[in-house]
Amino acid sequence: MKLKRYSAPLVVPGPDGLFCSVLILICGFSCVPAIYASPNPSEKSKTANGKEAVANFLNSFTPSTKVKSPELTFVEVAKSMDFDEMVHRSFGEAEWEKFTDAEKKELSTLFKKLIQIRYYPRWSRIFQAGHFDSKTEGKSGQDTLVKGTLKLDGKSSQLTFRLAKDADSLKLISMAIDEKDLLERTSIKLKRGLSRKGAKGLILHLRKKTSESLKGSTSKPQLDDLISGSK
């Protein structure tokens, strides 16, 4: 099969209660099964173009990654994401500044682990089973938005990737399917948990959730799994 520039597949895991939202993928110009043409790996950390940044993210889910352990594959996926910015935005500036520096550091670490345990397995299944067709790249404030169509099981949905500038790179911070946004949903859950449990109680809750083992799944991937976080 002839491969075209910036095509990609899909797959994923999902979280429970607290982190109820995360989304999906995107890439360059046209879409084909199973693999993405991406920039030179050495350039991954210096990506200024939104479509290239999304392509790097999606390339981490290519079928060849099946031969690697989930932990090693997630290391590659994580290079395209900014977890510090994600958790910061999820709480909002006012709430975030109430945490101590030590709490902020731990929350960022726990957030990353939760993505790995709950969301990453689902992303993997969805990205390998679906196809994303990139349409436009634009700006929303300081963020870059890459919009396109995600096709899965004969159905098409609008998918948007949100990226933020990190030094000289663009990193993924959110995904939205048909206007259902990962960070917005995550923000609601985190703020609710903070209100009910307080900072210490929330951190203890996240420690418990992230102590679980990374679990795979053979169930058929569902598009909403990318943002719902349900098991």
C-alpha positions, 0 to 999 in steps of 0.5 A: 500500500502506498503511504502518503505524507501525514496519515495515521491510525489510532488506539487508546485506554481510559480513566475512571471517575476523576479524569473523565476526558481525553481525546485523540489525534491528528496529523498532516495532509492526507490519511492512510492506514497504519503509519505516518510520515513524520519529520526526522526523529531528531527534530521531534523536540523542535517542532514549530508547525502544528501539523508536524507536531500532531504527526509526531504524536500519531506516529507514536501509535504506528503498528510497529509499536506493538512489538514494544512494551506499553511503557516504552511506547508511552515514552515516545508518546509523552515526548509530544505532550506537555503534562505540566501545562495540561494539569495547570490549565485543568485547575485554572490559574487561581486554584493552581497557585494555591498549591505549594511547589511540591504539590504542583510537582507531584500533581504533574507527575500523577497527571502524567501517570493517570494519562498513561494508565487510563487514557494511553491504552485507549488512544492506542487502540483507536489510533490504530483502528481509525484514520485522521484527515487533517484539514486546517491549522489556525490560532486560538489566542496563543494556542495552535489548533489543528482540525480535521476529520477522524474516521472510525468504523465507518463514522466520521467525527470532527477532531481538534488538537490543541497545542501550546508553545513549549520553548521552541516546540509545540506540544499537545495539551488537549483534544476535542471531538465534536466540541467535547474537549478533554481539558474542559472535562478534566477540569470539571472533575479535578476541581470537583475533587479538590472541592470535596477532598481538599488538596491533600485528599485529592493527591491521595486519591490520585496516588491510589488511582495511579498505583494501578498497573497499566492494562491493555484491552481487546474490546472494540474501540469507541470514539467517545473513549478518547474523551469520556475516560469511562472503563 
